Amino acid sequence: MPLNTSEKPQAGDFFCRVRDSFRHFARKSSQVLGTAWAFIGAIFIIVVWGLTGPTFHFSDTWQLIINTGTTIVTFLMVFLIQNTQNRDAKAVHLKLDELIRAIHSARNRLVDLEKLSDEELDKLEEQFGRLRKKAAEHPPELDAIEET
């Protein structure tokens, strides 16, 4: 049965809204949860949990509460951190690509370097290693001027 074309944009809009909402939530969460106050709050929760141990006779349920809570928080934080790191890495790559493109003497093939295979990256690493060694053997004139 053919799909109604009026449903496609709605489904696309829904996924766009979900993706944008998650991006916004992840960014705000990382800003809030990456502060000293969030760390102090986590320590406070652990201290309160520890102090309630004698009240609950250090029971299995008392231990299960902190174990379950920390597991859930850790699981969710993995996705928030990964989303934030992916966005930051993409932004840095785009900025570097722009710099490489803008500098006329730069090798433009280094744009999108992150998409190369491991073997290609190894070859480039060897090339840069040779360049570093060559530069160490023949220091630029500016270094000699700064030393005097």
mmCIF file of the C-alpha atoms, coordinates in Angstrom:
data_MODEL
# 
_entry.id   MODEL 
# 
loop_
_atom_site.group_PDB 
_atom_site.id 
_atom_site.type_symbol 
_atom_site.label_atom_id 
_atom_site.label_alt_id 
_atom_site.label_comp_id 
_atom_site.label_asym_id 
_atom_site.label_entity_id 
_atom_site.label_seq_id 
_atom_site.pdbx_PDB_ins_code 
_atom_site.Cartn_x 
_atom_site.Cartn_y 
_atom_site.Cartn_z 
_atom_site.occupancy 
_atom_site.B_iso_or_equiv 
_atom_site.pdbx_formal_charge 
_atom_site.auth_seq_id 
_atom_site.auth_comp_id 
_atom_site.auth_asym_id 
_atom_site.auth_atom_id 
_atom_site.pdbx_PDB_model_num 
ATOM 1   C CA . MET A 1 1   ? 0.000  0.000  0.000  1.00 0.00 ? 1   MET A CA 1 
ATOM 2   C CA . PRO A 1 2   ? 1.564  3.340  -0.998 1.00 0.00 ? 2   PRO A CA 1 
ATOM 3   C CA . LEU A 1 3   ? 2.398  5.773  1.705  1.00 0.00 ? 3   LEU A CA 1 
ATOM 4   C CA . ASN A 1 4   ? 0.574  9.060  1.910  1.00 0.00 ? 4   ASN A CA 1 
ATOM 5   C CA . THR A 1 5   ? 3.089  11.753 0.944  1.00 0.00 ? 5   THR A CA 1 
ATOM 6   C CA . SER A 1 6   ? 1.675  14.091 3.569  1.00 0.00 ? 6   SER A CA 1 
ATOM 7   C CA . GLU A 1 7   ? 2.885  11.674 6.290  1.00 0.00 ? 7   GLU A CA 1 
ATOM 8   C CA . LYS A 1 8   ? 6.539  11.729 5.206  1.00 0.00 ? 8   LYS A CA 1 
ATOM 9   C CA . PRO A 1 9   ? 7.280  15.347 6.174  1.00 0.00 ? 9   PRO A CA 1 
ATOM 10  C CA . GLN A 1 10  ? 5.545  14.809 9.504  1.00 0.00 ? 10  GLN A CA 1 
ATOM 11  C CA . ALA A 1 11  ? 7.714  11.772 10.255 1.00 0.00 ? 11  ALA A CA 1 
ATOM 12  C CA . GLY A 1 12  ? 10.795 13.724 9.169  1.00 0.00 ? 12  GLY A CA 1 
ATOM 13  C CA . ASP A 1 13  ? 9.746  16.668 11.276 1.00 0.00 ? 13  ASP A CA 1 
ATOM 14  C CA . PHE A 1 14  ? 9.244  14.385 14.259 1.00 0.00 ? 14  PHE A CA 1 
ATOM 15  C CA . PHE A 1 15  ? 12.744 12.893 13.944 1.00 0.00 ? 15  PHE A CA 1 
ATOM 16  C CA . CYS A 1 16  ? 14.254 16.341 13.419 1.00 0.00 ? 16  CYS A CA 1 
ATOM 17  C CA . ARG A 1 17  ? 12.510 17.615 16.529 1.00 0.00 ? 17  ARG A CA 1 
ATOM 18  C CA . VAL A 1 18  ? 13.670 14.605 18.561 1.00 0.00 ? 18  VAL A CA 1 
ATOM 19  C CA . ARG A 1 19  ? 17.264 14.989 17.322 1.00 0.00 ? 19  ARG A CA 1 
ATOM 20  C CA . ASP A 1 20  ? 17.269 18.752 17.975 1.00 0.00 ? 20  ASP A CA 1 
ATOM 21  C CA . SER A 1 21  ? 15.693 18.290 21.400 1.00 0.00 ? 21  SER A CA 1 
ATOM 22  C CA . PHE A 1 22  ? 18.295 15.684 22.353 1.00 0.00 ? 22  PHE A CA 1 
ATOM 23  C CA . ARG A 1 23  ? 21.120 17.915 21.076 1.00 0.00 ? 23  ARG A CA 1 
ATOM 24  C CA . HIS A 1 24  ? 19.789 20.817 23.134 1.00 0.00 ? 24  HIS A CA 1 
ATOM 25  C CA . PHE A 1 25  ? 19.281 18.594 26.201 1.00 0.00 ? 25  PHE A CA 1 
ATOM 26  C CA . ALA A 1 26  ? 22.760 17.051 25.849 1.00 0.00 ? 26  ALA A CA 1 
ATOM 27  C CA . ARG A 1 27  ? 24.434 20.456 25.537 1.00 0.00 ? 27  ARG A CA 1 
ATOM 28  C CA . LYS A 1 28  ? 22.605 21.919 28.542 1.00 0.00 ? 28  LYS A CA 1 
ATOM 29  C CA . SER A 1 29  ? 23.178 18.768 30.591 1.00 0.00 ? 29  SER A CA 1 
ATOM 30  C CA . SER A 1 30  ? 26.893 18.788 29.874 1.00 0.00 ? 30  SER A CA 1 
ATOM 31  C CA . GLN A 1 31  ? 27.072 22.452 30.886 1.00 0.00 ? 31  GLN A CA 1 
ATOM 32  C CA . VAL A 1 32  ? 25.273 21.800 34.171 1.00 0.00 ? 32  VAL A CA 1 
ATOM 33  C CA . LEU A 1 33  ? 26.695 18.381 35.032 1.00 0.00 ? 33  LEU A CA 1 
ATOM 34  C CA . GLY A 1 34  ? 30.248 19.423 34.231 1.00 0.00 ? 34  GLY A CA 1 
ATOM 35  C CA . THR A 1 35  ? 30.361 21.985 37.029 1.00 0.00 ? 35  THR A CA 1 
ATOM 36  C CA . ALA A 1 36  ? 31.866 21.832 40.481 1.00 0.00 ? 36  ALA A CA 1 
ATOM 37  C CA . TRP A 1 37  ? 28.362 22.219 41.929 1.00 0.00 ? 37  TRP A CA 1 
ATOM 38  C CA . ALA A 1 38  ? 27.209 19.008 40.242 1.00 0.00 ? 38  ALA A CA 1 
ATOM 39  C CA . PHE A 1 39  ? 30.240 17.208 41.662 1.00 0.00 ? 39  PHE A CA 1 
ATOM 40  C CA . ILE A 1 40  ? 29.500 18.578 45.135 1.00 0.00 ? 40  ILE A CA 1 
ATOM 41  C CA . GLY A 1 41  ? 25.876 17.470 44.719 1.00 0.00 ? 41  GLY A CA 1 
ATOM 42  C CA . ALA A 1 42  ? 27.015 13.939 43.857 1.00 0.00 ? 42  ALA A CA 1 
ATOM 43  C CA . ILE A 1 43  ? 29.277 13.851 46.907 1.00 0.00 ? 43  ILE A CA 1 
ATOM 44  C CA . PHE A 1 44  ? 26.385 15.111 49.043 1.00 0.00 ? 44  PHE A CA 1 
ATOM 45  C CA . ILE A 1 45  ? 24.142 12.283 47.787 1.00 0.00 ? 45  ILE A CA 1 
ATOM 46  C CA . ILE A 1 46  ? 26.831 9.706  48.588 1.00 0.00 ? 46  ILE A CA 1 
ATOM 47  C CA . VAL A 1 47  ? 27.391 11.162 52.067 1.00 0.00 ? 47  VAL A CA 1 
ATOM 48  C CA . VAL A 1 48  ? 23.642 11.152 52.813 1.00 0.00 ? 48  VAL A CA 1 
ATOM 49  C CA . TRP A 1 49  ? 23.406 7.588  51.532 1.00 0.00 ? 49  TRP A CA 1 
ATOM 50  C CA . GLY A 1 50  ? 26.371 6.564  53.700 1.00 0.00 ? 50  GLY A CA 1 
ATOM 51  C CA . LEU A 1 51  ? 24.916 8.257  56.786 1.00 0.00 ? 51  LEU A CA 1 
ATOM 52  C CA . THR A 1 52  ? 21.603 6.428  56.345 1.00 0.00 ? 52  THR A CA 1 
ATOM 53  C CA . GLY A 1 53  ? 23.403 3.067  56.407 1.00 0.00 ? 53  GLY A CA 1 
ATOM 54  C CA . PRO A 1 54  ? 23.035 2.513  60.170 1.00 0.00 ? 54  PRO A CA 1 
ATOM 55  C CA . THR A 1 55  ? 19.345 3.442  59.990 1.00 0.00 ? 55  THR A CA 1 
ATOM 56  C CA . PHE A 1 56  ? 18.731 0.721  57.425 1.00 0.00 ? 56  PHE A CA 1 
ATOM 57  C CA . HIS A 1 57  ? 21.208 -1.672 59.080 1.00 0.00 ? 57  HIS A CA 1 
ATOM 58  C CA . PHE A 1 58  ? 23.396 -1.648 55.936 1.00 0.00 ? 58  PHE A CA 1 
ATOM 59  C CA . SER A 1 59  ? 20.837 -3.926 54.307 1.00 0.00 ? 59  SER A CA 1 
ATOM 60  C CA . ASP A 1 60  ? 20.969 -5.322 50.798 1.00 0.00 ? 60  ASP A CA 1 
ATOM 61  C CA . THR A 1 61  ? 18.202 -2.929 49.753 1.00 0.00 ? 61  THR A CA 1 
ATOM 62  C CA . TRP A 1 62  ? 20.209 0.030  51.075 1.00 0.00 ? 62  TRP A CA 1 
ATOM 63  C CA . GLN A 1 63  ? 23.203 -1.074 48.977 1.00 0.00 ? 63  GLN A CA 1 
ATOM 64  C CA . LEU A 1 64  ? 20.997 -1.801 45.969 1.00 0.00 ? 64  LEU A CA 1 
ATOM 65  C CA . ILE A 1 65  ? 19.716 1.783  45.971 1.00 0.00 ? 65  ILE A CA 1 
ATOM 66  C CA . ILE A 1 66  ? 23.153 3.329  45.396 1.00 0.00 ? 66  ILE A CA 1 
ATOM 67  C CA . ASN A 1 67  ? 24.222 0.584  42.982 1.00 0.00 ? 67  ASN A CA 1 
ATOM 68  C CA . THR A 1 68  ? 21.103 0.957  40.843 1.00 0.00 ? 68  THR A CA 1 
ATOM 69  C CA . GLY A 1 69  ? 21.205 4.746  40.944 1.00 0.00 ? 69  GLY A CA 1 
ATOM 70  C CA . THR A 1 70  ? 24.837 4.994  39.919 1.00 0.00 ? 70  THR A CA 1 
ATOM 71  C CA . THR A 1 71  ? 24.391 2.392  37.180 1.00 0.00 ? 71  THR A CA 1 
ATOM 72  C CA . ILE A 1 72  ? 21.446 4.249  35.646 1.00 0.00 ? 72  ILE A CA 1 
ATOM 73  C CA . VAL A 1 73  ? 23.194 7.627  35.842 1.00 0.00 ? 73  VAL A CA 1 
ATOM 74  C CA . THR A 1 74  ? 26.386 6.199  34.316 1.00 0.00 ? 74  THR A CA 1 
ATOM 75  C CA . PHE A 1 75  ? 24.461 4.519  31.503 1.00 0.00 ? 75  PHE A CA 1 
ATOM 76  C CA . LEU A 1 76  ? 22.634 7.733  30.582 1.00 0.00 ? 76  LEU A CA 1 
ATOM 77  C CA . MET A 1 77  ? 25.729 9.913  30.912 1.00 0.00 ? 77  MET A CA 1 
ATOM 78  C CA . VAL A 1 78  ? 27.570 7.784  28.341 1.00 0.00 ? 78  VAL A CA 1 
ATOM 79  C CA . PHE A 1 79  ? 25.104 8.917  25.661 1.00 0.00 ? 79  PHE A CA 1 
ATOM 80  C CA . LEU A 1 80  ? 25.189 12.556 26.733 1.00 0.00 ? 80  LEU A CA 1 
ATOM 81  C CA . ILE A 1 81  ? 28.988 12.644 26.798 1.00 0.00 ? 81  ILE A CA 1 
ATOM 82  C CA . GLN A 1 82  ? 29.287 10.851 23.452 1.00 0.00 ? 82  GLN A CA 1 
ATOM 83  C CA . ASN A 1 83  ? 26.847 13.259 21.800 1.00 0.00 ? 83  ASN A CA 1 
ATOM 84  C CA . THR A 1 84  ? 28.724 16.276 23.131 1.00 0.00 ? 84  THR A CA 1 
ATOM 85  C CA . GLN A 1 85  ? 32.113 14.848 22.140 1.00 0.00 ? 85  GLN A CA 1 
ATOM 86  C CA . ASN A 1 86  ? 30.898 14.017 18.624 1.00 0.00 ? 86  ASN A CA 1 
ATOM 87  C CA . ARG A 1 87  ? 29.641 17.563 18.119 1.00 0.00 ? 87  ARG A CA 1 
ATOM 88  C CA . ASP A 1 88  ? 32.842 19.097 19.501 1.00 0.00 ? 88  ASP A CA 1 
ATOM 89  C CA . ALA A 1 89  ? 35.038 16.852 17.348 1.00 0.00 ? 89  ALA A CA 1 
ATOM 90  C CA . LYS A 1 90  ? 33.016 17.675 14.232 1.00 0.00 ? 90  LYS A CA 1 
ATOM 91  C CA . ALA A 1 91  ? 33.279 21.419 14.950 1.00 0.00 ? 91  ALA A CA 1 
ATOM 92  C CA . VAL A 1 92  ? 37.055 21.199 15.473 1.00 0.00 ? 92  VAL A CA 1 
ATOM 93  C CA . HIS A 1 93  ? 37.476 19.201 12.247 1.00 0.00 ? 93  HIS A CA 1 
ATOM 94  C CA . LEU A 1 94  ? 35.460 21.746 10.293 1.00 0.00 ? 94  LEU A CA 1 
ATOM 95  C CA . LYS A 1 95  ? 37.527 24.606 11.705 1.00 0.00 ? 95  LYS A CA 1 
ATOM 96  C CA . LEU A 1 96  ? 40.774 22.832 10.871 1.00 0.00 ? 96  LEU A CA 1 
ATOM 97  C CA . ASP A 1 97  ? 39.501 21.995 7.391  1.00 0.00 ? 97  ASP A CA 1 
ATOM 98  C CA . GLU A 1 98  ? 38.752 25.680 6.846  1.00 0.00 ? 98  GLU A CA 1 
ATOM 99  C CA . LEU A 1 99  ? 42.237 26.677 8.008  1.00 0.00 ? 99  LEU A CA 1 
ATOM 100 C CA . ILE A 1 100 ? 43.869 24.100 5.739  1.00 0.00 ? 100 ILE A CA 1 
ATOM 101 C CA . ARG A 1 101 ? 41.757 25.258 2.812  1.00 0.00 ? 101 ARG A CA 1 
ATOM 102 C CA . ALA A 1 102 ? 42.517 28.931 3.473  1.00 0.00 ? 102 ALA A CA 1 
ATOM 103 C CA . ILE A 1 103 ? 46.306 28.559 3.724  1.00 0.00 ? 103 ILE A CA 1 
ATOM 104 C CA . HIS A 1 104 ? 47.640 28.351 0.180  1.00 0.00 ? 104 HIS A CA 1 
ATOM 105 C CA . SER A 1 105 ? 50.807 26.424 1.048  1.00 0.00 ? 105 SER A CA 1 
ATOM 106 C CA . ALA A 1 106 ? 48.917 23.790 3.065  1.00 0.00 ? 106 ALA A CA 1 
ATOM 107 C CA . ARG A 1 107 ? 48.187 20.417 1.512  1.00 0.00 ? 107 ARG A CA 1 
ATOM 108 C CA . ASN A 1 108 ? 44.465 20.415 0.756  1.00 0.00 ? 108 ASN A CA 1 
ATOM 109 C CA . ARG A 1 109 ? 44.423 16.620 0.796  1.00 0.00 ? 109 ARG A CA 1 
ATOM 110 C CA . LEU A 1 110 ? 44.637 16.892 4.594  1.00 0.00 ? 110 LEU A CA 1 
ATOM 111 C CA . VAL A 1 111 ? 41.052 18.160 4.602  1.00 0.00 ? 111 VAL A CA 1 
ATOM 112 C CA . ASP A 1 112 ? 38.782 15.307 5.796  1.00 0.00 ? 112 ASP A CA 1 
ATOM 113 C CA . LEU A 1 113 ? 41.810 13.485 7.140  1.00 0.00 ? 113 LEU A CA 1 
ATOM 114 C CA . GLU A 1 114 ? 39.644 11.682 9.691  1.00 0.00 ? 114 GLU A CA 1 
ATOM 115 C CA . LYS A 1 115 ? 37.982 9.751  6.854  1.00 0.00 ? 115 LYS A CA 1 
ATOM 116 C CA . LEU A 1 116 ? 41.217 8.064  5.701  1.00 0.00 ? 116 LEU A CA 1 
ATOM 117 C CA . SER A 1 117 ? 41.978 4.421  6.392  1.00 0.00 ? 117 SER A CA 1 
ATOM 118 C CA . ASP A 1 118 ? 44.384 3.423  9.158  1.00 0.00 ? 118 ASP A CA 1 
ATOM 119 C CA . GLU A 1 119 ? 47.038 2.530  6.565  1.00 0.00 ? 119 GLU A CA 1 
ATOM 120 C CA . GLU A 1 120 ? 46.762 5.957  4.928  1.00 0.00 ? 120 GLU A CA 1 
ATOM 121 C CA . LEU A 1 121 ? 47.001 7.645  8.332  1.00 0.00 ? 121 LEU A CA 1 
ATOM 122 C CA . ASP A 1 122 ? 50.104 5.566  9.134  1.00 0.00 ? 122 ASP A CA 1 
ATOM 123 C CA . LYS A 1 123 ? 51.744 6.717  5.880  1.00 0.00 ? 123 LYS A CA 1 
ATOM 124 C CA . LEU A 1 124 ? 50.982 10.353 6.685  1.00 0.00 ? 124 LEU A CA 1 
ATOM 125 C CA . GLU A 1 125 ? 52.333 9.890  10.200 1.00 0.00 ? 125 GLU A CA 1 
ATOM 126 C CA . GLU A 1 126 ? 55.571 8.547  8.727  1.00 0.00 ? 126 GLU A CA 1 
ATOM 127 C CA . GLN A 1 127 ? 55.769 11.564 6.383  1.00 0.00 ? 127 GLN A CA 1 
ATOM 128 C CA . PHE A 1 128 ? 55.323 13.986 9.272  1.00 0.00 ? 128 PHE A CA 1 
ATOM 129 C CA . GLY A 1 129 ? 57.889 12.025 11.285 1.00 0.00 ? 129 GLY A CA 1 
ATOM 130 C CA . ARG A 1 130 ? 60.404 12.525 8.475  1.00 0.00 ? 130 ARG A CA 1 
ATOM 131 C CA . LEU A 1 131 ? 59.506 16.233 8.328  1.00 0.00 ? 131 LEU A CA 1 
ATOM 132 C CA . ARG A 1 132 ? 60.046 16.593 12.096 1.00 0.00 ? 132 ARG A CA 1 
ATOM 133 C CA . LYS A 1 133 ? 63.392 14.803 11.864 1.00 0.00 ? 133 LYS A CA 1 
ATOM 134 C CA . LYS A 1 134 ? 64.451 16.977 8.932  1.00 0.00 ? 134 LYS A CA 1 
ATOM 135 C CA . ALA A 1 135 ? 63.391 20.126 10.811 1.00 0.00 ? 135 ALA A CA 1 
ATOM 136 C CA . ALA A 1 136 ? 65.380 19.025 13.871 1.00 0.00 ? 136 ALA A CA 1 
ATOM 137 C CA . GLU A 1 137 ? 68.488 18.486 11.737 1.00 0.00 ? 137 GLU A CA 1 
ATOM 138 C CA . HIS A 1 138 ? 68.158 21.854 9.990  1.00 0.00 ? 138 HIS A CA 1 
ATOM 139 C CA . PRO A 1 139 ? 66.613 24.359 12.424 1.00 0.00 ? 139 PRO A CA 1 
ATOM 140 C CA . PRO A 1 140 ? 65.015 27.406 10.825 1.00 0.00 ? 140 PRO A CA 1 
ATOM 141 C CA . GLU A 1 141 ? 66.861 30.702 10.878 1.00 0.00 ? 141 GLU A CA 1 
ATOM 142 C CA . LEU A 1 142 ? 64.275 32.251 13.182 1.00 0.00 ? 142 LEU A CA 1 
ATOM 143 C CA . ASP A 1 143 ? 65.281 29.902 16.001 1.00 0.00 ? 143 ASP A CA 1 
ATOM 144 C CA . ALA A 1 144 ? 68.884 31.105 15.691 1.00 0.00 ? 144 ALA A CA 1 
ATOM 145 C CA . ILE A 1 145 ? 67.775 34.746 15.779 1.00 0.00 ? 145 ILE A CA 1 
ATOM 146 C CA . GLU A 1 146 ? 65.684 34.207 18.951 1.00 0.00 ? 146 GLU A CA 1 
ATOM 147 C CA . GLU A 1 147 ? 68.621 32.590 20.791 1.00 0.00 ? 147 GLU A CA 1 
ATOM 148 C CA . THR A 1 148 ? 70.940 35.579 20.269 1.00 0.00 ? 148 THR A CA 1 
# 
